Amino acid sequence: MLLGFHGATTMTSDLETDVRVSREAGYRGLEVWAEKVDTYLRSHTLAELRALFVDNGLVPLSLNALVFVGFRGEEYPQVQQRCKALCEIAEAIGCPMLVTVPSPTEARWQLPWSAVVAEYVTVLRDLADIAAPHQVKLSFEFLGFGWCTVRTPRGAWEIVRQVDRPNVGMTVDCAHFYAGGGLLDELSALDPAKIFAFHLDDLEDTCKEAITDNTRLYPGSGVIPLAEICARMGAIGYDDTCSIELFQPLYWAQEPLEVARNCRASALAVLAPYFQVE
């Protein structure tokens, strides 16, 4: 398993800092926060962006993220344009994947699940057609928050199976798994070849209604049953990439290299019984 850092864990740092601390902390890969790329490209070229990774010996694991892709109505052309722009960047820097996020919708309680599935199947097939010429995969990430239309591995997997495109898979994020009430048996039902990304994180001990991105913690220091999750992921044969995605403002205020090192040490302690980590 290739262990990567994640730009959301150092959200207030710039892309160049993320690359530097990832290298210095011993990671081989970085999951790249897309807005940091936008900022970087305002004063640099795509060639310089590619060189930033190459010169530091770092693999860009994915661009994160193309957000709120469903139920956009007249705004959907903006989603298509953003998808194309991010795929062009990904292709230029040798990044294989774009994380793709479902939407909130005020109508979700009135919609049958079949309508939610139909919407995302249509949207993801369309976006897959945009991504394919750039050799970019789409990794659909369920979000465990109550406002999201797709909250569990089972829901995301149903959609991904119906999309049935080789460049469309899914992301499993431990915090969203826990927040959304995902079941361990849902992980056992997944095809590891269609899990394109795995996010390792933990959560504070709160009621699930109080969970937000900002209640995340270093892996192993919270309430998520990470050992059970990793055991299930290992048992189905998943052994690709893992990145540590924390949105904790307390960590943003700390020295980025210290945070990156703490993330790596805590992740290795969690992953080591189940995976051989690079």
HELIX and SHEET records of a PDB file:
HELIX    1   1 GLY A    7  THR A   10  5                                   4    
HELIX    2   2 LEU A   15  ALA A   25  1                                  11    
HELIX    3   3 ALA A   34  LEU A   41  1                                   8    
HELIX    4   4 LEU A   46  ASP A   55  1                                  10    
HELIX    5   5 GLY A   73  GLU A   75  5                                   3    
HELIX    6   6 TYR A   76  ILE A   93  1                                  18    
HELIX    7   7 TRP A  113  ALA A  131  1                                  19    
HELIX    8   8 ALA A  132  HIS A  134  5                                   3    
HELIX    9   9 PRO A  153  VAL A  163  1                                  11    
HELIX   10  10 CYS A  174  ALA A  179  1                                   6    
HELIX   11  11 LEU A  184  SER A  188  1                                   5    
HELIX   12  12 PRO A  192  LYS A  194  5                                   3    
HELIX   13  13 LYS A  208  ALA A  210  5                                   3    
HELIX   14  14 ASP A  213  THR A  215  5                                   3    
HELIX   15  15 LEU A  226  ALA A  235  1                                  10    
HELIX   16  16 PRO A  249  TRP A  252  1                                   4    
HELIX   17  17 PRO A  256  LEU A  271  1                                  16    
SHEET    1   A 9 LEU A   2  HIS A   6  0                                        
SHEET    2   A 9 GLY A  29  TRP A  33  1                                        
SHEET    3   A 9 VAL A  59  LEU A  66  1                                        
SHEET    4   A 9 MET A  97  THR A 100  1                                        
SHEET    5   A 9 LYS A 137  GLU A 141  1                                        
SHEET    6   A 9 VAL A 168  ASP A 173  1                                        
SHEET    7   A 9 ILE A 195  LEU A 200  1                                        
SHEET    8   A 9 THR A 241  ILE A 244  1                                        
SHEET    9   A 9 LEU A   2  HIS A   6  1                                        
SHEET    1   B 2 ASP A 202  LEU A 203  0                                        
SHEET    2   B 2 ARG A 216  LEU A 217 -1                                        
END                                                                             
